Amino acid sequence: MKKAIKDLFRNGESEIKPLNGLRAFAILFVLVNHYYINLKSIIAPYPTLELLYSNLWSGVDLFFVLSGFLISKGLWENWKVDTKLDFKKFYIKRTLRIFPAYYLFLTITYLTGKIMIFSYERNRILNEAVENLQKAIGNSWADFVFLGNYLQGIHTHTWSLSTEEQFYLIFPILCATIFFKFEFKVRQFLLLLVYLLPVLFRILILSKIEGFSNPPYYEEIYHPFQTRFDSLIIGVIAMDIYMNKENWSNEIKDNVVYFYSLLLLFFSFLIFSHLQSQYDPNFFRHTFKYNVQNIGFAGILYLSIIKIESPISKFLSLNVFSPIAKLSYTIYLWHFIIMGVSMALFKINAKTSIFEFHLKFLAMLVLQVILTLPLYIFIELPFQKLRKKFYNENNKS
């Protein structure tokens, strides 16, 4: 166990260090956003903070960009060696990475929900909250088959994992049959066409529904795969440039003006997107904002890995980000439950001051790490080792 804890603070040899920093920021953004949602009244007197925190759902999009980059990178490396994809190896590796922690979480929370319903029924407690719980429990099957982005069960956050799993299912097939069969220019053109599809869907859907940030908006735009996979595809586009246009990367990293101009541009994209109110009925903000945001994230990802001696790369490569990055998946699964425990334990409520709000967030973050660490060590790590063993044995054969 001591070795596992020490390893949390070490970057592995095969890891791209700046990506750990980005992954850590992704989970931190999600935590801040969901913490804010539970305590809106505390932040309401501070409009700038409210605007920023309400937009930090962007952490999910950053996760998507990272997934698109890393998954496509692995597939491309496989293709370059064998001129074909080993689907069996890919899907087994994904299964060992995602399923154990995910299904443990779903099973425990589902059984807890069923026990609660049984208790309510036994005590003849029936109200709107109980009825909503019964309905949510009835929809829980969707999460078990990765359709949580179309039918919400008892969890409001597992939709993004369904989106990623759908991408893992579809994308390798498209790579083997279409994308990887073409040269760089054609492949980039095809990827760009695919990238633009979600924003077209968002425009079409938004023109037909009334209101913003309400249930139809979430059900038809924010959650579905077809309106959100552009954040995954932009990660693929970044990977393709990184892996196949070394001359572009060298030109950018060797020219200080180019590099920092692009860095400023991508940061300005993120600043702009994070200063757009989620509740303002502005057409652009609910269609193209996603693109401005994911391009900003993909651009920073690309720049941070092509110039490892740059300040942005060194910052994102700090070992302090490594434990949060490695625990990010387990934290994401359990964070709502641990957040509820934290709010009770640290007495966080609407009367909490703005200073205490931030101080107790840090305490909550520490508790997230402490409580998810055993799950990581005893659930995730054994299957990661099995995954590596499977990968090594396949490479030998």
N, C-alpha and C positions, 0 to 999 in steps of 0.2 A: 504493500500500500504506500509506503514511503517513497519507493521508486516511482510509482504512478503519479504521486503528487509532485515530485521533482521534475518529472517529464512534462508536466503541464506548463512549466516555465521555460522549457527548451523548444526551440524551433527544430523540427526534423530536417535531415539533409535534403529530402526530396520536396520539402515545403517551399513555396514561394513566400518569403517572409512578409512582405507588405500586405499580402492577402489576409494574414492573421489579424492585422490591424483593422482592415476594412470589415472583416467578419465581426470583430469585437464592437466596432461602431454600429454595425447593423443591429446587433442584439441590444445594445445600449439605447439606440433610437427607439426600438420597439418598446422597451421597458419604460422609458421616459413618457412615451405617448400613452401607453395604457395606464400608467400611474397618474398622469394628468387627467385622463378621461374620468377616473374615479374621484378626482378632487378638483373639478373645474372651478368651483367657487373660490378657491384659494388663489388661483392664477388670474381670475377675471379682472381684478383691478390693474393688472400689468399686461396691456394689450400686445406688446412686442413678444413677451414670453409666451402668451397665449397663442399668438400666431405661429411662433416657432414650434412649440410643443405639440400643437394640434396637427402639424404637418410631419411629425417624425414617424408616422406610419411608413414613411419612405424607407425605413430600415428593411421592410419586407422587399421592396424593390431592389435594394442593394443586395440582399440575399439572392434574389433572382438573377441579377447581373453576375454575381460570383458563381452561381450554379451553372449558368450558361457558359461562362468562360471555362471553368474547370472540367465540366462534363465533355464539352466539345474538344478541349485540349487532349484529354485522354483518348477520345475516339479518333482524333486526327493522328495522334502518335501511333495508335494501333493500325490505322489505315496506311500510313507511310511505310510501315515495316512489312505488312502482309498484303497490301492492296485489297483488303477485305476486313470486315469487322467481326470480332468474336462475340456474337450476341450472348452466348451462354455465359462467358466470363463477365461481360458487362452487367447482365441482369442479376447474376449471383452476387457480384460485388455490391450492387445497389441494394439488393435484398438484405444482405448482412449489415449494411450500413444503416439502413432506414428502419427496417421492420421490427427488430427486437425492442428498442426503446419506445417506438411508436405504439406497437400493439400492447405492450405492458401498460403504458399510459391510458390507452383507450379502454382496456379491460378493467383496470382499477376504477377509473372514473365512471364507467358504465355500471359496474356492480354497485358502486356507492350510490349512484342515482336510483337504481332499482330498489336498494334497501331503503332509501329515503321515501320513495313512492309507497312501498309496502307499509312503512311506519305511518305515513300520513293516512293511508286508507284504513289501517287498523284503528287509528284514533279518530277516524271520521272527520279528518281535516280536508276540506275541499274548497279551494278558492282559485282565483285567476292564476296566481303564482304556481300552485300545484298543477293546474291544468296545463300551463305552459311547460312545466318540467316533464309532464307525461308526454306531451307532444314532442319535445326535444329528445327524450329517451326513445320514442318511437322512430325518430329520424336518425338515430345513432348508427344504423347500418351503413349509411352513406360514408361516414368517416372510415369504416372498416374496409370499404372497397375503393377508397380515394375518390369519392364524389362529394366530399364535404364543401366544395366550392359551388355546388349546385343545390344542395339540400343541407341546411344547417341543423345539426343535432344539438348536443349540450355544450359544444365548444364553439367559440366565436373566432378562434384563431387558426384552427386546423385546415381551413380552406386553402391557405398558401402551400401547405404540404401536399394537398391533393393536386394543386396546380403544378408543382414541381414533379410529382410522380407521373402525371399525365405527359409532361414534357419528356421525362426519361423513357416512357413507353413509346412515344411517337418519334422523337427526334433521331435516334440511332438508325431507324429504318429509312428515314428521309435522307440521312447522310450516306448510307450505303447504296441507295437507289438513285439519288439525285445529286445532292450537294457536292460530295467528294469526287464525283466522276468528272467534274468540270475544272478548268483552270481558274486561277485566282479571280480574274476580272469577272468572268461569268458567274462564279460562285458568289462573289460579293453582290452582284446585281440581283441574283435570285434571293439571297438573304435579305437584301434591302426591300424587295417586293414583299417578302413574308413579314418583315419587320413593320411595314406600313399597314398591314391588314388590321391589327387591333385598333389603331386609331380611327380607321374607317368604320369599324364596327361601333366604336364609341360615339362617333358623330351620328351615325344612323340611329342608334338606340336613344341617345340623348335628345334627339329631335322629336322623339315620340313620347317621352315620359315627362311628367311634371315634377318640378322640385329637384333639389340637390341634397345630397347627404341624408336621404331618407331611405326606407327599406327598398323601394324599387331601384334606386340608384345602386345600392350595394348588391342587390340580387342580380341586376342586369349589367352592371358595368364594373364595379369594384372587385367582385369575386370570380366571375366566370373565366375560364381558361382563354376563350377566344378574344377577350378584351384586355387581357393582361400579359400574354406571352411575349410581348415586344421587349420587356425588360430581360427576358431570358435570351432572346435573339440578339440583342445588342451586345450581350456578353460573348456570344458566338462570333459576331463580327469583329469584336476586339481581339479575340483569340486568333482569328484567321490572319489579321494584320500582324499581330505579334509573332506568330509562328512562321509566316510566309513572306513577310516584307521586312527583312532585317535591315535592308538599305534605308527604308523609311525611318525605322527606329534609330539607326545610327545617325542619320541626318538630323533628327529631332533632338536626340540627347547630346550631340556634339555642338549644337548651336544653342547657346544660352538664350538668345532672344526667342527663337522658335519654342523652346521648351517652356519657358516661363510665361510666354504669351498664351500658349495653349492651356497651361495650368490655370492661369487667371481666367481664361474663357470658360473652362469647365467648372471652376468654382463659382463663377458668376451665374452659370446655368443653375447650379444648386441653390445659391442664395435667392435668385429670382423665384425658383419653384417653391422654396420654403417660406416665402413671404406672400404667398397667394392664399387667401382665406378659403378653407374648405367649405364654408357655409355661404359664400358669396355666389349667387346664381350667374356666374360668368361662364359662357360657353367654352372659351379657350382653356380656362382653368380646370375643366373637367374632361378635356379631350387631349389637347397637345401638351398639357402640363406634365403628364406621365412621360412623354418623350423627352422634353427638356430635362427632366429629372434623371431618367435612366441614361441619357447620353452623357450628362455630367458625371454620374457615377462610373460609367464605362471609361470615360476619358481619364479620370483620375486613376482608376485601376491600371490602365495602359501606361500612363506616364510614370507611375510609381514602380513599375516592374522593369521598364527599359533603362532607367537611370538609377541604379541602386545607391549611388553616392549622393543623390539629391536629398535635400532636407525632408521632403515629403516622404520619400522612400525610407530614409533612416528613422523617421518618426513612426511610421506605420510598422516598421520592423522591430520596434522595441519589445523586449521579452515580456514586459508588463501586460501586453495585449494577448499573449499566448494562452494563458489559462482561460480567460473569458471566451476567446475564440474557440478553444477546444471543447468548452462546456456549453457553447451557444445552442447546440441542437437540443440538449437535455433541458437547458434553461428555458428555451422557447416552448417546449412541450408543457412544462410545469409552472411557468411563471405566474399565471393568473392565480393558481392555488396558493403558491408561496407568497404572492402579493397580498392575498386576503389574510393569510397568517400574519404577515408583517404588519398590516394595518391594525390588526387586533393587538398584537404583541407590543408594538411601539406607540399605540394609541394615536394613530393617524386619522384625523377626521376633519370636517369642514372648519373647525375652530383652530386648526394648526396654522401657525404663522408661516409666512413665505420663507423665512430662514429655516424653520423646522421642516418645512416641506422638502427642501433640498438636502438638509442634513439627514433626515429620516429616509430619504431615497437612497443615500449611500449605505445606511444601515440595512435597508431592504436588499440592496445589491449584494452586500456581504452575506446575508442570509440565503439569497438565491444560490450563491456559490457553495456555501456550506451544505445546504440540503440536496443540491444536485450532484455534488462530488461523489457520494457513495453510489448513486445510480450510474454515473459515468464509469466508475472503477469496476463495478460488479456486473453491469449490463452492457454498456457500449464497448469497453476495452476488450473483453474476451472475444466479442464478435469481430472487432477490428483486427485482432491477432489472427483469428480464423480466416478473415478476409485476406490478410497479407500472406498467410500460409498457402491459401488457395491460389493466389496470384503467382507466387514463387514456383509452386509445383507446375502450374500451367506454362510458365516461361521455360522450365526445364524440359517439358515434354515436347 
